[in-house]
């Protein structure tokens, strides 16, 4: 492979009557050092040649395997700003899943799914109206009921954690709050709740949904 092959045909035509297949002798000689450096792995070069890198350029577009410096570049393709407080593995997971989620943006499911990509907790989003007071069922005002029913356009986000370490929970709540403020519809309001459920029959009994098994 020669760099002449990448140039327009006019530069490949001979200028002094030489065989047209050879192109301009001057230009061929001028490009020879660049070909040796860029298109060859001779001379003990430890890295791939430019030709090999171009042949495998598709690897840069896969967030699962792209080099870490390219993650922010890929994020710009999907209108996403990666948080510096997210681990590299979580950044890769977020980039791998964000584009399909854009099709349901603005829905309860979208907010629930994107929060799962951002935080280390079980996430549930409830957008139904909060019930009116009902003794022994919904009776804690401001927690599980509102007198006269809940206000309009309010939804709840519950984060269920398996550990109570203060710094960890505080960081996760901050991430969740920022994501909710960015992604919620403008006319809505959110109540963010933190719970630490343990197995309790009839109350918290579905592992991975409303309870967490932990030591």
TACORDA-V838033 format. One record per pair of residues at least 12 apart in sequence whose ideal C-beta (glycine too) atoms are under 7 Angstrom apart, sorted by the first residue. I is the first residue (numbers start at 1). J is the second residue. If there is no record, write none. Layout:
i->I j->J
i->I j->J
//
This chain:
i->1 j->39
i->1 j->51
i->2 j->35
i->3 j->31
i->3 j->34
i->3 j->35
i->4 j->23
i->4 j->27
i->4 j->28
i->4 j->31
i->11 j->27
i->38 j->50
i->39 j->51
i->63 j->92
i->63 j->95
i->63 j->96
i->64 j->92
i->64 j->96
i->68 j->88
i->71 j->91
i->71 j->95
i->74 j->95
i->75 j->95
i->78 j->98
i->78 j->99
i->80 j->98
i->83 j->175
i->85 j->171
i->85 j->175
i->93 j->117
i->94 j->117
i->97 j->117
i->101 j->113
i->101 j->114
i->106 j->185
i->108 j->125
i->108 j->127
i->111 j->125
i->111 j->183
i->111 j->184
i->112 j->124
i->112 j->125
i->114 j->179
i->114 j->183
i->115 j->157
i->115 j->176
i->115 j->179
i->118 j->175
i->118 j->176
i->118 j->179
i->119 j->159
i->119 j->172
i->119 j->175
i->119 j->176
i->120 j->172
i->121 j->159
i->121 j->160
i->121 j->161
i->121 j->172
i->122 j->160
i->122 j->208
i->122 j->212
i->123 j->157
i->123 j->159
i->124 j->158
i->125 j->155
i->125 j->157
i->126 j->155
i->126 j->156
i->127 j->155
i->129 j->149
i->129 j->150
i->130 j->145
i->130 j->146
i->130 j->149
i->130 j->150
i->131 j->145
i->132 j->145
i->132 j->148
i->132 j->149
i->133 j->145
i->133 j->147
i->153 j->187
i->153 j->188
i->153 j->189
i->154 j->189
i->154 j->191
i->155 j->188
i->155 j->190
i->156 j->191
i->156 j->193
i->157 j->176
i->157 j->180
i->157 j->190
i->157 j->192
i->157 j->193
i->158 j->193
i->158 j->195
i->159 j->172
i->159 j->173
i->159 j->176
i->159 j->194
i->160 j->195
i->160 j->197
i->160 j->212
i->161 j->194
i->161 j->196
i->162 j->212
i->162 j->214
i->163 j->214
i->164 j->196
i->169 j->194
i->173 j->192
i->173 j->194
i->176 j->192
i->177 j->192
i->180 j->192
i->197 j->210
i->197 j->211
i->197 j->212
i->198 j->211
i->199 j->211
i->199 j->213
//
